[in-house]
Amino acid sequence: MVKAAQSACEAQDVLFEELHHRFLNSLQVIAAMASGVGREQAPASRRALLESLQDRISAMGEFHRRLALGSSGNLADDSRQIWRCLTTSFGRTDASLTFSVLGSELDMPTARVVA
């Protein structure tokens, strides 16, 4: 029974990684489409809009990567990185993020939290 559960867990991990990979590929396709439209004889205002769209798509990919795969294992650091990525993609370098956690420290890998 333990071996079956372990095999099921491993299969789930492989499926999760494949889903993550396909999601990121889909974002890349969308970003490439926006880039292709921007290269055409579009007015400067439309090109700027498409560049902003590409930045936001990139931010979505980074956000997903950090949530799905984890990074440092430190929620505060991960949250700051995600915040920086999102605010930059929206052109808001003046925005700030403040949060606090009450209680004893909890050390849990990000990958385990979303599993």
ROKEKOL-144871 format. One record per residue: residue in three letters; x, y, z of N, C-alpha, C in turn; residue number from 1. Coordinates in Angstrom, 2 decimals. Layout:
<sites>
{code->ALA n.c1->X n.c2->Y n.c3->Z ca.c1->X ca.c2->Y ca.c3->Z c.c1->X c.c2->Y c.c3->Z pos->NUM};
...
</sites>
This chain:
<sites>
{code->MET n.c1->0.82 n.c2->-1.19 n.c3->0.00 ca.c1->0.00 ca.c2->0.00 ca.c3->0.00 c.c1->0.87 c.c2->1.26 c.c3->0.00 pos->1};
{code->VAL n.c1->1.97 n.c2->1.24 n.c3->0.75 ca.c1->2.87 ca.c2->2.40 ca.c3->0.81 c.c1->3.49 c.c2->2.65 c.c3->-0.57 pos->2};
{code->LYS n.c1->3.87 n.c2->1.55 n.c3->-1.24 ca.c1->4.48 ca.c2->1.68 ca.c3->-2.56 c.c1->3.49 c.c2->2.27 c.c3->-3.57 pos->3};
{code->ALA n.c1->2.22 n.c2->1.87 n.c3->-3.47 ca.c1->1.19 ca.c2->2.40 ca.c3->-4.37 c.c1->0.97 c.c2->3.89 c.c3->-4.12 pos->4};
{code->ALA n.c1->0.97 n.c2->4.28 n.c3->-2.86 ca.c1->0.78 ca.c2->5.69 ca.c3->-2.52 c.c1->1.97 c.c2->6.52 c.c3->-3.02 pos->5};
{code->GLN n.c1->3.18 n.c2->5.96 n.c3->-2.87 ca.c1->4.37 ca.c2->6.66 ca.c3->-3.33 c.c1->4.34 c.c2->6.80 c.c3->-4.86 pos->6};
{code->SER n.c1->3.94 n.c2->5.76 n.c3->-5.56 ca.c1->3.84 ca.c2->5.82 ca.c3->-7.02 c.c1->2.81 c.c2->6.85 c.c3->-7.45 pos->7};
{code->ALA n.c1->1.69 n.c2->6.90 n.c3->-6.76 ca.c1->0.64 ca.c2->7.87 ca.c3->-7.08 c.c1->1.15 c.c2->9.29 c.c3->-6.86 pos->8};
{code->CYS n.c1->1.92 n.c2->9.48 n.c3->-5.79 ca.c1->2.50 ca.c2->10.80 ca.c3->-5.50 c.c1->3.48 c.c2->11.22 c.c3->-6.59 pos->9};
{code->GLU n.c1->4.31 n.c2->10.30 n.c3->-7.01 ca.c1->5.28 ca.c2->10.59 ca.c3->-8.07 c.c1->4.57 c.c2->10.91 c.c3->-9.38 pos->10};
{code->ALA n.c1->3.52 n.c2->10.16 n.c3->-9.70 ca.c1->2.75 ca.c2->10.43 ca.c3->-10.92 c.c1->2.10 c.c2->11.80 c.c3->-10.86 pos->11};
{code->GLN n.c1->1.61 n.c2->12.17 n.c3->-9.70 ca.c1->1.00 ca.c2->13.49 ca.c3->-9.53 c.c1->2.04 c.c2->14.59 c.c3->-9.72 pos->12};
{code->ASP n.c1->3.24 n.c2->14.37 n.c3->-9.20 ca.c1->4.31 ca.c2->15.36 ca.c3->-9.36 c.c1->4.66 c.c2->15.56 c.c3->-10.83 pos->13};
{code->VAL n.c1->4.76 n.c2->14.46 n.c3->-11.57 ca.c1->5.07 ca.c2->14.54 ca.c3->-13.01 c.c1->3.97 c.c2->15.28 c.c3->-13.74 pos->14};
{code->LEU n.c1->2.72 n.c2->14.97 n.c3->-13.41 ca.c1->1.59 ca.c2->15.64 ca.c3->-14.05 c.c1->1.59 c.c2->17.14 c.c3->-13.73 pos->15};
{code->PHE n.c1->1.89 n.c2->17.48 n.c3->-12.49 ca.c1->1.93 ca.c2->18.88 ca.c3->-12.08 c.c1->3.02 c.c2->19.63 c.c3->-12.84 pos->16};
{code->GLU n.c1->4.19 n.c2->19.02 n.c3->-12.97 ca.c1->5.29 ca.c2->19.66 ca.c3->-13.70 c.c1->4.92 c.c2->19.86 c.c3->-15.17 pos->17};
{code->GLU n.c1->4.25 n.c2->18.88 n.c3->-15.76 ca.c1->3.84 ca.c2->18.99 ca.c3->-17.16 c.c1->2.80 c.c2->20.11 c.c3->-17.32 pos->18};
{code->LEU n.c1->1.87 n.c2->20.18 n.c3->-16.40 ca.c1->0.85 ca.c2->21.24 ca.c3->-16.45 c.c1->1.51 c.c2->22.61 c.c3->-16.33 pos->19};
{code->HIS n.c1->2.44 n.c2->22.73 n.c3->-15.42 ca.c1->3.18 ca.c2->23.98 ca.c3->-15.24 c.c1->3.91 c.c2->24.36 c.c3->-16.53 pos->20};
{code->HIS n.c1->4.57 n.c2->23.39 n.c3->-17.13 ca.c1->5.31 ca.c2->23.62 ca.c3->-18.37 c.c1->4.37 c.c2->24.08 c.c3->-19.49 pos->21};
{code->ARG n.c1->3.24 n.c2->23.44 n.c3->-19.62 ca.c1->2.27 ca.c2->23.82 ca.c3->-20.67 c.c1->1.70 c.c2->25.21 c.c3->-20.43 pos->22};
{code->PHE n.c1->1.44 n.c2->25.53 n.c3->-19.16 ca.c1->0.93 ca.c2->26.86 ca.c3->-18.84 c.c1->1.93 c.c2->27.94 c.c3->-19.26 pos->23};
{code->LEU n.c1->3.20 n.c2->27.72 n.c3->-18.92 ca.c1->4.23 ca.c2->28.71 ca.c3->-19.29 c.c1->4.39 c.c2->28.78 c.c3->-20.80 pos->24};
{code->ASN n.c1->4.30 n.c2->27.66 n.c3->-21.49 ca.c1->4.37 ca.c2->27.67 ca.c3->-22.96 c.c1->3.21 c.c2->28.47 c.c3->-23.54 pos->25};
{code->SER n.c1->2.03 n.c2->28.32 n.c3->-22.97 ca.c1->0.87 ca.c2->29.08 ca.c3->-23.46 c.c1->1.09 c.c2->30.58 c.c3->-23.29 pos->26};
{code->LEU n.c1->1.67 n.c2->30.97 n.c3->-22.15 ca.c1->1.97 ca.c2->32.39 ca.c3->-21.95 c.c1->2.98 c.c2->32.88 c.c3->-22.97 pos->27};
{code->GLN n.c1->3.97 n.c2->32.06 n.c3->-23.29 ca.c1->4.97 ca.c2->32.44 ca.c3->-24.29 c.c1->4.34 c.c2->32.63 c.c3->-25.66 pos->28};
{code->VAL n.c1->3.40 n.c2->31.78 n.c3->-26.00 ca.c1->2.70 ca.c2->31.91 ca.c3->-27.29 c.c1->1.94 c.c2->33.23 c.c3->-27.33 pos->29};
{code->ILE n.c1->1.25 n.c2->33.54 n.c3->-26.25 ca.c1->0.48 ca.c2->34.80 ca.c3->-26.20 c.c1->1.42 c.c2->36.00 c.c3->-26.30 pos->30};
{code->ALA n.c1->2.55 n.c2->35.95 n.c3->-25.58 ca.c1->3.52 ca.c2->37.04 ca.c3->-25.64 c.c1->4.09 c.c2->37.19 c.c3->-27.05 pos->31};
{code->ALA n.c1->4.36 n.c2->36.07 n.c3->-27.72 ca.c1->4.88 ca.c2->36.12 ca.c3->-29.09 c.c1->3.86 c.c2->36.71 c.c3->-30.04 pos->32};
{code->MET n.c1->2.59 n.c2->36.37 n.c3->-29.84 ca.c1->1.54 ca.c2->36.95 ca.c3->-30.69 c.c1->1.48 c.c2->38.46 c.c3->-30.50 pos->33};
{code->ALA n.c1->1.56 n.c2->38.91 n.c3->-29.27 ca.c1->1.53 ca.c2->40.36 ca.c3->-29.00 c.c1->2.75 c.c2->41.03 c.c3->-29.61 pos->34};
{code->SER n.c1->3.90 n.c2->40.36 n.c3->-29.55 ca.c1->5.12 ca.c2->40.90 ca.c3->-30.14 c.c1->4.98 c.c2->41.03 c.c3->-31.65 pos->35};
{code->GLY n.c1->4.39 n.c2->40.02 n.c3->-32.28 ca.c1->4.20 ca.c2->40.03 ca.c3->-33.73 c.c1->3.29 c.c2->41.16 c.c3->-34.17 pos->36};
{code->VAL n.c1->2.24 n.c2->41.39 n.c3->-33.41 ca.c1->1.32 ca.c2->42.48 ca.c3->-33.73 c.c1->2.04 c.c2->43.81 c.c3->-33.58 pos->37};
{code->GLY n.c1->2.90 n.c2->43.93 n.c3->-32.56 ca.c1->3.62 ca.c2->45.17 ca.c3->-32.31 c.c1->4.63 c.c2->45.51 c.c3->-33.38 pos->38};
{code->ARG n.c1->5.17 n.c2->44.47 n.c3->-34.05 ca.c1->6.18 ca.c2->44.72 ca.c3->-35.08 c.c1->5.56 c.c2->45.24 c.c3->-36.37 pos->39};
{code->GLU n.c1->4.28 n.c2->45.02 n.c3->-36.53 ca.c1->3.62 ca.c2->45.54 ca.c3->-37.72 c.c1->3.60 c.c2->47.07 c.c3->-37.64 pos->40};
{code->GLN n.c1->3.09 n.c2->47.68 n.c3->-38.65 ca.c1->3.10 ca.c2->49.15 ca.c3->-38.72 c.c1->2.09 c.c2->49.75 c.c3->-37.75 pos->41};
{code->ALA n.c1->2.23 n.c2->49.43 n.c3->-36.46 ca.c1->1.31 ca.c2->49.95 ca.c3->-35.45 c.c1->1.80 c.c2->51.30 c.c3->-34.95 pos->42};
{code->PRO n.c1->0.87 n.c2->52.18 n.c3->-34.59 ca.c1->1.27 ca.c2->53.47 ca.c3->-34.01 c.c1->2.06 c.c2->53.25 c.c3->-32.72 pos->43};
{code->ALA n.c1->2.84 n.c2->54.23 n.c3->-32.36 ca.c1->3.69 ca.c2->54.13 ca.c3->-31.16 c.c1->2.86 c.c2->53.84 c.c3->-29.90 pos->44};
{code->SER n.c1->1.69 n.c2->54.44 n.c3->-29.80 ca.c1->0.85 ca.c2->54.22 ca.c3->-28.62 c.c1->0.42 c.c2->52.76 c.c3->-28.52 pos->45};
{code->ARG n.c1->0.12 n.c2->52.14 n.c3->-29.65 ca.c1->-0.27 ca.c2->50.73 ca.c3->-29.64 c.c1->0.93 c.c2->49.84 c.c3->-29.32 pos->46};
{code->ARG n.c1->2.09 n.c2->50.20 n.c3->-29.82 ca.c1->3.30 ca.c2->49.42 ca.c3->-29.51 c.c1->3.60 c.c2->49.47 c.c3->-28.02 pos->47};
{code->ALA n.c1->3.42 n.c2->50.64 n.c3->-27.42 ca.c1->3.64 ca.c2->50.77 ca.c3->-25.98 c.c1->2.65 c.c2->49.91 c.c3->-25.20 pos->48};
{code->LEU n.c1->1.42 n.c2->49.90 n.c3->-25.65 ca.c1->0.40 ca.c2->49.07 ca.c3->-25.01 c.c1->0.77 c.c2->47.58 c.c3->-25.12 pos->49};
{code->LEU n.c1->1.24 n.c2->47.17 n.c3->-26.29 ca.c1->1.62 ca.c2->45.77 ca.c3->-26.48 c.c1->2.85 c.c2->45.40 c.c3->-25.65 pos->50};
{code->GLU n.c1->3.79 n.c2->46.33 n.c3->-25.51 ca.c1->4.95 ca.c2->46.07 ca.c3->-24.65 c.c1->4.51 c.c2->45.90 c.c3->-23.20 pos->51};
{code->SER n.c1->3.57 n.c2->46.72 n.c3->-22.78 ca.c1->3.03 ca.c2->46.60 ca.c3->-21.43 c.c1->2.34 c.c2->45.25 c.c3->-21.24 pos->52};
{code->LEU n.c1->1.61 n.c2->44.83 n.c3->-22.26 ca.c1->0.95 ca.c2->43.52 ca.c3->-22.22 c.c1->1.98 c.c2->42.40 c.c3->-22.09 pos->53};
{code->GLN n.c1->3.06 n.c2->42.50 n.c3->-22.85 ca.c1->4.11 ca.c2->41.48 ca.c3->-22.75 c.c1->4.73 c.c2->41.46 c.c3->-21.35 pos->54};
{code->ASP n.c1->4.95 n.c2->42.63 n.c3->-20.76 ca.c1->5.48 ca.c2->42.70 ca.c3->-19.39 c.c1->4.54 c.c2->42.02 c.c3->-18.41 pos->55};
{code->ARG n.c1->3.25 n.c2->42.24 n.c3->-18.59 ca.c1->2.27 ca.c2->41.64 ca.c3->-17.67 c.c1->2.19 c.c2->40.13 c.c3->-17.85 pos->56};
{code->ILE n.c1->2.29 n.c2->39.68 n.c3->-19.08 ca.c1->2.30 ca.c2->38.23 ca.c3->-19.33 c.c1->3.53 c.c2->37.61 c.c3->-18.69 pos->57};
{code->SER n.c1->4.65 n.c2->38.27 n.c3->-18.82 ca.c1->5.88 ca.c2->37.80 ca.c3->-18.19 c.c1->5.73 c.c2->37.74 c.c3->-16.68 pos->58};
{code->ALA n.c1->5.10 n.c2->38.76 n.c3->-16.10 ca.c1->4.87 ca.c2->38.79 ca.c3->-14.66 c.c1->3.97 c.c2->37.63 c.c3->-14.23 pos->59};
{code->MET n.c1->2.96 n.c2->37.33 n.c3->-15.03 ca.c1->2.08 ca.c2->36.20 ca.c3->-14.71 c.c1->2.88 c.c2->34.90 c.c3->-14.69 pos->60};
{code->GLY n.c1->3.77 n.c2->34.73 n.c3->-15.64 ca.c1->4.61 ca.c2->33.54 ca.c3->-15.68 c.c1->5.50 c.c2->33.44 c.c3->-14.46 pos->61};
{code->GLU n.c1->6.11 n.c2->34.55 n.c3->-14.09 ca.c1->6.99 ca.c2->34.56 ca.c3->-12.91 c.c1->6.19 c.c2->34.29 c.c3->-11.65 pos->62};
{code->PHE n.c1->5.02 n.c2->34.90 n.c3->-11.55 ca.c1->4.14 ca.c2->34.69 ca.c3->-10.40 c.c1->3.78 c.c2->33.21 c.c3->-10.29 pos->63};
{code->HIS n.c1->3.39 n.c2->32.62 n.c3->-11.40 ca.c1->3.02 ca.c2->31.20 ca.c3->-11.41 c.c1->4.23 c.c2->30.33 c.c3->-11.05 pos->64};
{code->ARG n.c1->5.38 n.c2->30.64 n.c3->-11.61 ca.c1->6.57 ca.c2->29.86 ca.c3->-11.32 c.c1->6.90 c.c2->29.87 c.c3->-9.83 pos->65};
{code->ARG n.c1->6.82 n.c2->31.05 n.c3->-9.24 ca.c1->7.15 ca.c2->31.16 ca.c3->-7.82 c.c1->6.13 c.c2->30.44 c.c3->-6.95 pos->66};
{code->LEU n.c1->4.86 n.c2->30.52 n.c3->-7.31 ca.c1->3.85 ca.c2->29.82 ca.c3->-6.52 c.c1->3.91 c.c2->28.31 c.c3->-6.73 pos->67};
{code->ALA n.c1->4.09 n.c2->27.89 n.c3->-7.96 ca.c1->4.06 ca.c2->26.47 ca.c3->-8.29 c.c1->5.31 c.c2->25.74 c.c3->-7.86 pos->68};
{code->LEU n.c1->6.45 n.c2->26.34 n.c3->-8.08 ca.c1->7.70 ca.c2->25.63 ca.c3->-7.83 c.c1->8.42 c.c2->26.11 c.c3->-6.58 pos->69};
{code->GLY n.c1->7.96 n.c2->27.21 n.c3->-6.04 ca.c1->8.63 ca.c2->27.75 ca.c3->-4.87 c.c1->9.98 c.c2->28.35 c.c3->-5.27 pos->70};
{code->SER n.c1->10.62 n.c2->28.95 n.c3->-4.37 ca.c1->11.95 ca.c2->29.48 ca.c3->-4.66 c.c1->12.79 c.c2->29.42 c.c3->-3.41 pos->71};
{code->SER n.c1->12.69 n.c2->30.39 n.c3->-2.55 ca.c1->13.58 ca.c2->30.45 ca.c3->-1.39 c.c1->13.06 c.c2->29.64 c.c3->-0.21 pos->72};
{code->GLY n.c1->11.77 n.c2->29.33 n.c3->-0.21 ca.c1->11.20 ca.c2->28.67 ca.c3->0.96 c.c1->10.82 c.c2->29.67 c.c3->2.04 pos->73};
{code->ASN n.c1->11.07 n.c2->30.95 n.c3->1.78 ca.c1->10.76 ca.c2->32.00 ca.c3->2.73 c.c1->9.60 c.c2->32.82 c.c3->2.15 pos->74};
{code->LEU n.c1->8.43 n.c2->32.71 n.c3->2.76 ca.c1->7.23 ca.c2->33.36 ca.c3->2.23 c.c1->7.40 c.c2->34.87 c.c3->2.12 pos->75};
{code->ALA n.c1->8.07 n.c2->35.49 n.c3->3.10 ca.c1->8.26 ca.c2->36.94 ca.c3->3.05 c.c1->9.10 c.c2->37.33 c.c3->1.84 pos->76};
{code->ASP n.c1->10.21 n.c2->36.63 n.c3->1.63 ca.c1->11.07 ca.c2->36.93 ca.c3->0.47 c.c1->10.35 c.c2->36.67 c.c3->-0.84 pos->77};
{code->ASP n.c1->9.65 n.c2->35.53 n.c3->-0.91 ca.c1->8.91 ca.c2->35.21 ca.c3->-2.13 c.c1->7.84 c.c2->36.26 c.c3->-2.41 pos->78};
{code->SER n.c1->7.15 n.c2->36.70 n.c3->-1.37 ca.c1->6.09 ca.c2->37.71 ca.c3->-1.54 c.c1->6.68 c.c2->39.03 c.c3->-2.05 pos->79};
{code->ARG n.c1->7.82 n.c2->39.42 n.c3->-1.52 ca.c1->8.47 ca.c2->40.65 ca.c3->-1.99 c.c1->8.87 c.c2->40.55 c.c3->-3.46 pos->80};
{code->GLN n.c1->9.42 n.c2->39.40 n.c3->-3.85 ca.c1->9.81 ca.c2->39.20 ca.c3->-5.25 c.c1->8.60 c.c2->39.24 c.c3->-6.17 pos->81};
{code->ILE n.c1->7.53 n.c2->38.57 n.c3->-5.77 ca.c1->6.30 ca.c2->38.58 ca.c3->-6.57 c.c1->5.75 c.c2->40.00 c.c3->-6.66 pos->82};
{code->TRP n.c1->5.73 n.c2->40.71 n.c3->-5.55 ca.c1->5.24 ca.c2->42.09 ca.c3->-5.53 c.c1->6.05 c.c2->42.97 c.c3->-6.47 pos->83};
{code->ARG n.c1->7.38 n.c2->42.84 n.c3->-6.41 ca.c1->8.24 ca.c2->43.64 ca.c3->-7.28 c.c1->7.96 c.c2->43.34 c.c3->-8.75 pos->84};
{code->CYS n.c1->7.81 n.c2->42.07 n.c3->-9.06 ca.c1->7.54 ca.c2->41.65 ca.c3->-10.43 c.c1->6.21 c.c2->42.23 c.c3->-10.92 pos->85};
{code->LEU n.c1->5.18 n.c2->42.12 n.c3->-10.10 ca.c1->3.85 ca.c2->42.60 ca.c3->-10.50 c.c1->3.80 c.c2->44.11 c.c3->-10.61 pos->86};
{code->THR n.c1->4.34 n.c2->44.82 n.c3->-9.63 ca.c1->4.26 ca.c2->46.28 ca.c3->-9.68 c.c1->5.08 c.c2->46.84 c.c3->-10.83 pos->87};
{code->THR n.c1->6.22 n.c2->46.25 n.c3->-11.11 ca.c1->7.03 ca.c2->46.70 ca.c3->-12.24 c.c1->6.30 c.c2->46.50 c.c3->-13.55 pos->88};
{code->SER n.c1->5.63 n.c2->45.35 n.c3->-13.68 ca.c1->4.91 ca.c2->45.07 ca.c3->-14.93 c.c1->3.75 c.c2->46.03 c.c3->-15.16 pos->89};
{code->PHE n.c1->3.24 n.c2->46.61 n.c3->-14.08 ca.c1->2.16 ca.c2->47.59 ca.c3->-14.21 c.c1->2.69 c.c2->49.02 c.c3->-14.16 pos->90};
{code->GLY n.c1->4.03 n.c2->49.16 n.c3->-14.18 ca.c1->4.62 ca.c2->50.49 ca.c3->-14.19 c.c1->4.45 c.c2->51.23 c.c3->-12.88 pos->91};
{code->ARG n.c1->4.31 n.c2->50.50 n.c3->-11.79 ca.c1->4.06 ca.c2->51.13 ca.c3->-10.48 c.c1->5.24 c.c2->50.90 c.c3->-9.55 pos->92};
{code->THR n.c1->6.36 n.c2->51.52 n.c3->-9.81 ca.c1->7.53 ca.c2->51.35 ca.c3->-8.95 c.c1->7.38 c.c2->52.10 c.c3->-7.63 pos->93};
{code->ASP n.c1->6.34 n.c2->52.94 n.c3->-7.52 ca.c1->6.11 ca.c2->53.71 ca.c3->-6.30 c.c1->5.26 c.c2->52.94 c.c3->-5.29 pos->94};
{code->ALA n.c1->4.69 n.c2->51.80 n.c3->-5.68 ca.c1->3.81 ca.c2->51.04 ca.c3->-4.78 c.c1->4.64 c.c2->50.31 c.c3->-3.73 pos->95};
{code->SER n.c1->4.03 n.c2->50.09 n.c3->-2.57 ca.c1->4.75 ca.c2->49.38 ca.c3->-1.52 c.c1->3.89 c.c2->48.25 c.c3->-0.96 pos->96};
{code->LEU n.c1->4.54 n.c2->47.32 n.c3->-0.32 ca.c1->3.87 ca.c2->46.16 ca.c3->0.25 c.c1->4.30 c.c2->46.06 c.c3->1.71 pos->97};
{code->THR n.c1->3.31 n.c2->45.99 n.c3->2.58 ca.c1->3.58 ca.c2->45.80 ca.c3->3.99 c.c1->2.70 c.c2->44.67 c.c3->4.50 pos->98};
{code->PHE n.c1->3.30 n.c2->43.74 n.c3->5.19 ca.c1->2.52 ca.c2->42.67 ca.c3->5.79 c.c1->3.21 c.c2->42.19 c.c3->7.05 pos->99};
{code->SER n.c1->2.43 n.c2->41.57 n.c3->7.90 ca.c1->3.00 ca.c2->41.00 ca.c3->9.12 c.c1->2.28 c.c2->39.70 c.c3->9.43 pos->100};
{code->VAL n.c1->2.98 n.c2->38.83 n.c3->10.09 ca.c1->2.43 ca.c2->37.54 ca.c3->10.47 c.c1->2.54 c.c2->37.43 c.c3->11.98 pos->101};
{code->LEU n.c1->1.43 n.c2->37.12 n.c3->12.61 ca.c1->1.41 ca.c2->36.97 ca.c3->14.06 c.c1->1.51 c.c2->35.50 c.c3->14.41 pos->102};
{code->GLY n.c1->2.23 n.c2->35.20 n.c3->15.46 ca.c1->2.36 ca.c2->33.81 ca.c3->15.89 c.c1->3.78 c.c2->33.34 c.c3->15.76 pos->103};
{code->SER n.c1->3.98 n.c2->32.08 n.c3->16.06 ca.c1->5.32 ca.c2->31.53 ca.c3->15.97 c.c1->5.71 c.c2->31.31 c.c3->14.52 pos->104};
{code->GLU n.c1->7.01 n.c2->31.28 n.c3->14.27 ca.c1->7.53 ca.c2->31.12 ca.c3->12.92 c.c1->7.20 c.c2->29.72 c.c3->12.40 pos->105};
{code->LEU n.c1->6.81 n.c2->29.66 n.c3->11.16 ca.c1->6.50 ca.c2->28.39 ca.c3->10.51 c.c1->7.37 c.c2->28.27 c.c3->9.26 pos->106};
{code->ASP n.c1->8.15 n.c2->27.23 n.c3->9.21 ca.c1->9.04 ca.c2->27.00 ca.c3->8.07 c.c1->8.48 c.c2->25.86 c.c3->7.25 pos->107};
{code->MET n.c1->7.94 n.c2->26.20 n.c3->6.06 ca.c1->7.37 ca.c2->25.19 ca.c3->5.19 c.c1->7.71 c.c2->25.52 c.c3->3.75 pos->108};
{code->PRO n.c1->8.27 n.c2->24.58 n.c3->2.99 ca.c1->8.59 ca.c2->24.85 ca.c3->1.59 c.c1->7.33 c.c2->25.26 c.c3->0.81 pos->109};
{code->THR n.c1->7.49 n.c2->26.24 n.c3->-0.07 ca.c1->6.37 ca.c2->26.72 ca.c3->-0.85 c.c1->5.72 c.c2->25.61 c.c3->-1.64 pos->110};
{code->ALA n.c1->6.53 n.c2->24.72 n.c3->-2.19 ca.c1->5.97 ca.c2->23.60 ca.c3->-2.98 c.c1->5.04 c.c2->22.74 c.c3->-2.14 pos->111};
{code->ARG n.c1->5.33 n.c2->22.61 n.c3->-0.88 ca.c1->4.49 ca.c2->21.80 ca.c3->0.00 c.c1->3.18 c.c2->22.53 c.c3->0.32 pos->112};
{code->VAL n.c1->3.22 n.c2->23.84 n.c3->0.42 ca.c1->2.03 ca.c2->24.63 ca.c3->0.74 c.c1->0.99 c.c2->24.51 c.c3->-0.37 pos->113};
{code->VAL n.c1->1.40 n.c2->24.54 n.c3->-1.62 ca.c1->0.44 ca.c2->24.50 ca.c3->-2.72 c.c1->0.12 c.c2->23.10 c.c3->-3.18 pos->114};
{code->ALA n.c1->0.75 n.c2->22.10 n.c3->-2.60 ca.c1->0.49 ca.c2->20.70 ca.c3->-3.00 c.c1->-0.84 c.c2->20.23 c.c3->-2.49 pos->115};
</sites>
